[in-house]
Amino acid sequence: MEARPCKGSEYIESAEKDESLMELGFGDFGCTHYRRRCKIRAPCCNEIFDCRHCHNEAKNSIDVDPLDRHEIPRHEVKKVICSLCGTEQDVQQKCINCGVCMGKYFCEKCKFFDDDVSKHQYHCEECGICRTGGQENFFHCSKCGCCYSILLKDSHRCVERAMHHNCPICFEYIFDSTKDITVLPCGHTIHLDCLNQMKQHLQFSCPVCSRSICNMSKVWEMLDQEIASTPMPEIYQNKMVWILCNDCGSSSNVNFHIVAHKCLSCKSYNTKQIRGGPASCSSSISEMVR
């Protein structure tokens, strides 16, 4: 009687094959943006690129005619090319020819592949794109129109479509940026690197609305001392000016001083003169934090 392999052994062999195809070429292919085992054919220009970012960088280069510059419509990608065997095919996770897994993380909706699953990618239905960091660590704010850390769920200030704009410092579109993004106390969003550069240049107010981006109470105390030790000439001692507070929005009528003007409502020095005598020195706060 002819011996036949049992179904159990066939299953094990199949599982081992699937496992080997999952690992075949892992980490050997991709670009500076993603590790993946396929390339994409851009539906807009019919050219082949490693990923959408590679396409956008090439097609928006300063060397490209401004009339020809464009970005790839990511959800319209129809074809991918296997990096191992070169077979062009419809978008799918496994190559139809060699069977290799073209990306351990695969999103059919975004046409997105990535072998680096340590990013904990997930697809947000409301955003309509894939994000990183683990779905359990984020929530989608319907008013802001984007995903935020779960730590901000009950404390962030809602700003309609908060991420659907360019970074106010570098002007890169924030919503689908691959860079780290932070939310300011006022609710506006900015790249974390750009925020750090602002602080290095002693800029501590939101570039969109001018509210303070951190606790400035220590600086306000230093300004109190500076003003107390800098009496104004007699001609200005009774001079009154109107100021608008960038932090609380209140208007106040205060004594003019060359160093700074203090809001009578919230005690902030993040103010601007709106009516009255000569404008106060705009660099006073920066000088206090040097």
Disulfide bonds with the S-S distance in Angstrom:
none
